[in-house]
Amino acid sequence: MILLKLLWESLVFAMQALKSNLTRTVLSLLGVTVGIFAIIAVFTLVDSLEKNIKSSFSFLGSNVVTVNRFQFVGGPDYPWWKYFRRPYNTFDEYTFLRDKLKSAEAVTFSASANTTVQAGSNSYKGTNLTGVTFTYKDVYDVPLESGRFFTELEINSSRNVAIVGTKISNTLFSNSNPIGREIKIKGAKFVVIGVFEEEGEGLFEISSKDEAIMVPYGSFTKMYFVGQNGIEPSIALKGRDEDVGLIELENELIGLLRAKRGLKPTEEDNFALNKSEFIMDTIGSIFDVISAAGWVIGGFSILVGGFGIANIMFVSVKERTNIIGIQKSLGAKNYFILFQFLFEAVFLSLIGGITGILIVFAITFIPIGSLELVLSFKNIVLGLGISSAIGIVSGIVPATLAARLDPVEAIRAA
C-alpha cells in the first residue's frame, strides 16, 4: 500500500509539473520525442527493408547448398576470371551425387533461361523458364494455387507439360482456368498442368514465381543447349534440419565432387558451394551499419532531451523544497523522496518516448510503394526502455539532491 501511495503521489506531482509550465515542459520533452522517433523510425525501416529483401531471396531456400562456378558474394578482390574458367555442372555429376550422398535429404538439377511464351494471339515476354528434375520439389518449396506438380513419369519421359505463374496465366488466358490448355514456348506446345501460388509484388523482383514457367528438364534441353558454352545448370542439395547435418553435407559433397572431377589433393576446388545464409549474413551486416547510424542520429536528440528532463527536475526540486522539508519532518525516508522524483523524471521521459513511438506508428499507415512498414513489439519495448533509461539518468542527480536536503533548511527555504 505504501508503494502504491508513493507511485500515486509521484504521478500527481509529475502531472502538476506538466501543467505548471506546459510550454517549458513540451519543449523539454521534444528532444526525447525526436530522439525516440529517430531511433525507432530507423529501426522500423531497417527491419521492414531487411524482411522484404530477405523474402526476395526466399527462392534460394533454407538449409540448401547449391553448386555453381561463382560465389554468391564477394569483395573488391573477387577473382571472377578464375571462376569464369571453371567447368559447368553436368547431369552425370547430379546423378552421381544423388546416388552417392548419404547426408543429403534431396538433390536436384535445374537450368533456367528467359523466353517469351504464347497462347493464341496473347504473349508474355521476360518469362523465367526453368527445367527441373523430379526431386526439385524436395529441395525447394513449390506452392501451387491450382493443378499439380509433375509426375516422375512426365519428368523421365520429357513430356511437354508446364506449371505457370499467375501473371502469365492471367495474361495469356484472360483470368480463366488455364489447366489443360496449351501454350507455346519456342514453337513447342506445352499443356498447363498447374499454376504457382501468387507471390505478389515485392521490393525487389529478383525471382518471382508469378512470372515463371517450370517444365521437365528433358523438355528444356530440347529447346536450349545446357552445358559448357551454353546455359549453366545448377545442382542444389537440401541438408538435414540441424546445422551439424549441413556441415557434414558440405564436407561429404566436397569430397565426392573432387573425386568425380579428378582433382588432385594439391589442386583447389573448381566449384563454389553457396548457401542462402551467405547472402542473408551480408544483408544483415549492411543493415547493422544503418542501425548504428540511427543510434547516432537519435542519440544526439535524446542527449538534448535528457538535459531538458534534468532541467525540469532541478526546477521541480527548487519549487517543492518546502514540501520536501515537511515530508521529511513527518518521517519520510530519503529513499521515499528519491523514488518520488526519480519516478517523476521517468514518467516525463516516457511521455516523450510514447509520443515518438505513436508518430512512428502513424507513419506505418503511409503507403511506401510495395514496402510494408511494421512497428514490431521489439521496437516498442526498445523505445520504452530507452525512454525509461533517459528518465533515470536525467533524474538521478536532482532526485539525489532532493533526498539529501536537510528538513529544517528545506522548510526555512520556503
SVG drawing of the C-alpha trace seen along z (x, -y; Angstrom):
<svg xmlns="http://www.w3.org/2000/svg" viewBox="-12 -31 62 75">
<polyline fill="none" stroke="black" stroke-width="0.4" points="0.0,0.0 2.9,-2.4 4.4,-1.7 1.1,-2.3 0.6,-5.5 4.1,-6.6 3.5,-5.9 0.3,-7.8 1.9,-10.9 4.7,-10.8 2.3,-10.6 0.3,-13.6 3.5,-15.6 4.5,-14.8 1.2,-15.9 1.5,-19.1 4.9,-19.7 3.4,-19.3 0.5,-21.7 2.6,-24.4 4.5,-25.3 3.2,-23.5 5.3,-25.3 8.6,-24.7 7.7,-21.0 6.7,-20.4 9.9,-22.0 12.0,-20.0 10.3,-16.7 10.6,-17.5 14.2,-16.3 13.2,-12.9 10.3,-12.7 12.5,-13.4 15.3,-11.1 13.0,-8.1 11.2,-8.8 14.5,-8.9 15.8,-5.7 12.6,-3.7 11.8,-5.0 15.2,-3.9 14.9,-0.5 11.3,-0.1 12.5,-1.0 15.6,1.2 13.6,4.2 10.9,3.8 13.5,3.4 15.6,6.4 12.5,8.6 11.4,7.6 14.8,8.1 15.3,11.4 11.9,12.6 13.0,11.7 15.8,14.3 13.4,16.9 13.7,18.7 17.2,19.8 15.5,22.0 16.5,22.7 19.1,25.2 20.1,25.6 23.5,25.7 24.0,25.0 27.0,26.0 28.0,23.2 31.1,21.8 30.8,18.4 30.5,17.4 27.2,15.6 29.1,12.9 32.5,11.4 34.6,8.3 36.8,5.9 39.3,8.7 36.7,11.1 38.6,13.4 35.9,13.6 38.4,14.5 39.4,17.7 35.7,18.7 34.9,18.0 37.3,20.8 35.7,23.4 33.8,26.2 29.9,26.3 27.9,28.8 26.8,31.8 23.8,34.1 26.2,37.0 27.5,35.2 24.0,34.7 23.1,38.4 26.5,39.4 25.8,37.1 22.2,38.2 23.2,41.9 26.4,41.4 25.5,38.7 24.3,40.1 23.9,36.8 21.6,35.1 17.9,35.1 17.5,34.5 19.5,33.5 18.1,31.7 19.3,30.4 17.9,27.4 18.6,24.8 16.9,21.5 16.5,19.1 14.5,16.0 11.9,16.6 8.6,15.5 5.5,17.6 2.4,17.5 -1.2,18.7 -3.3,17.9 -2.8,14.2 -1.5,13.4 2.1,13.5 4.2,12.8 7.8,11.6 10.5,11.8 9.4,15.2 11.8,17.1 11.7,20.7 13.2,23.4 13.8,27.0 13.7,29.2 14.1,32.8 11.5,34.6 13.4,34.0 13.1,30.2 10.0,30.2 12.0,32.0 14.7,29.3 12.6,26.1 9.1,25.2 6.7,25.3 3.4,23.9 0.6,24.4 -2.6,22.4 -4.2,25.0 -3.3,28.1 -0.4,30.4 3.4,31.0 5.0,33.2 4.8,36.9 8.1,38.9 7.0,40.4 6.4,37.0 9.9,35.9 11.7,39.1 9.9,39.1 10.4,35.4 6.8,34.7 5.7,31.2 3.8,30.2 4.2,26.9 3.5,25.1 2.9,21.4 2.8,18.3 -0.3,16.3 0.7,13.2 1.4,15.4 -1.8,17.3 -3.9,14.2 -2.3,12.5 -2.5,15.5 -5.9,16.8 -7.7,13.6 -8.1,14.8 -9.8,18.0 -8.8,21.5 -5.5,22.5 -5.4,26.1 -5.4,28.4 -4.8,25.6 -1.9,25.2 0.9,22.7 3.8,22.3 7.5,21.9 10.0,21.5 7.4,23.1 6.9,26.2 3.4,26.9 3.1,27.4 0.0,28.4 -0.5,26.4 -0.9,28.8 -0.5,26.3 -0.4,22.7 2.0,21.3 0.6,19.7 0.7,15.9 3.6,14.2 2.6,10.6 4.8,7.6 7.9,7.2 10.5,4.5 12.9,6.4 11.5,8.7 14.6,11.0 12.9,14.3 9.1,14.1 7.1,17.3 4.3,15.0 6.3,14.6 7.9,18.1 7.3,21.3 8.5,24.7 8.9,27.6 10.7,31.1 14.4,30.8 14.4,33.1 11.9,30.8 14.0,27.8 17.1,29.4 15.1,29.8 14.8,26.0 18.1,24.9 21.7,26.1 22.8,26.8 26.4,27.2 29.8,25.8 29.4,22.7 25.6,22.9 23.3,22.4 24.9,23.1 22.9,25.6 22.8,25.7 23.0,28.6 21.1,28.0 21.2,30.1 19.0,29.9 20.6,30.8 19.2,32.1 17.4,29.7 20.4,29.4 23.3,27.2 25.7,30.1 24.0,32.0 24.6,29.2 28.3,29.1 28.5,32.9 26.8,32.5 29.2,29.8 32.2,31.9 30.9,35.1 29.9,33.1 33.3,31.5 35.0,35.0 32.7,36.6 32.7,33.8 36.5,33.5 36.8,37.2 34.2,37.1 36.2,34.3 39.5,36.0 41.1,33.2 44.5,33.9 45.0,33.2 47.2,30.2 44.6,28.7 42.0,26.2 38.3,26.7 37.0,25.8 33.5,25.2 31.7,23.0 29.3,24.0 26.7,21.3 24.2,21.1 21.4,18.6 22.9,17.8 25.8,16.1 23.5,13.5 21.4,13.2 24.5,12.5 25.7,9.9 22.3,8.2 22.3,8.3 25.7,6.7 24.7,3.9 21.6,3.1 23.7,3.3 25.6,0.3 22.4,-1.6 21.1,-0.8 24.3,-2.1 23.7,-5.4 20.2,-5.5 21.6,-5.2 24.0,-8.1 21.3,-10.4 18.8,-9.7 21.4,-9.7 22.1,-13.5 18.4,-14.3 18.0,-12.1 21.0,-13.8 19.3,-17.1 16.1,-15.6 17.9,-14.3 19.2,-17.7 15.6,-19.0 14.3,-16.4 17.1,-17.2 16.3,-21.0 12.6,-20.3 13.6,-18.2 16.0,-20.8 13.3,-23.4 10.8,-21.0 13.1,-20.3 13.5,-24.0 9.8,-24.8 9.0,-22.0 11.8,-22.4 9.4,-23.3 7.2,-20.3 10.2,-18.1 11.1,-19.6 7.6,-18.9 7.6,-15.4 11.0,-14.6 9.9,-16.3 6.9,-13.9 9.2,-10.9 9.6,-10.4 12.8,-8.5 15.5,-9.6 14.6,-6.7 11.0,-7.9 11.9,-11.3 14.5,-9.9 12.0,-7.5 9.3,-10.2 11.4,-12.5 13.0,-9.6 9.6,-8.3 8.5,-11.8 11.6,-12.0 10.9,-8.6 7.2,-9.4 8.0,-12.7 10.6,-10.9 8.1,-8.1 5.6,-10.7 8.1,-11.9 9.1,-8.4 5.4,-7.2 4.8,-10.3 7.7,-9.4 6.5,-5.8 3.0,-6.9 4.4,-9.1 6.3,-6.1 3.1,-4.0 1.2,-6.7 3.8,-6.7 3.4,-2.9 0.0,-3.6 1.5,-5.7 2.0,-3.5 5.6,-3.4 5.3,-1.5 5.5,2.2 7.3,1.8 5.2,2.6 6.3,0.8 5.6,2.7 6.3,1.4 7.3,4.5 6.7,5.2 10.5,5.4 11.0,1.9 8.1,0.6 9.8,2.2 13.1,0.8 11.7,-2.7 10.0,-2.5 13.2,-1.1 15.4,-3.9 12.9,-6.5 12.9,-4.9 16.7,-4.9 16.9,-8.5 14.5,-9.4 16.5,-7.6 19.9,-9.1 18.4,-12.6 16.5,-12.5 19.0,-10.7 21.1,-13.8 18.1,-16.1 16.4,-13.3 19.5,-12.6 19.8,-16.4 16.2,-16.4 16.6,-13.3 19.7,-14.8 18.0,-18.1 18.0,-18.9 14.4,-19.1 14.9,-22.3 16.8,-24.1 14.2,-22.9 11.3,-24.3 13.1,-27.6 13.8,-27.9 10.1,-28.4"/>
</svg>
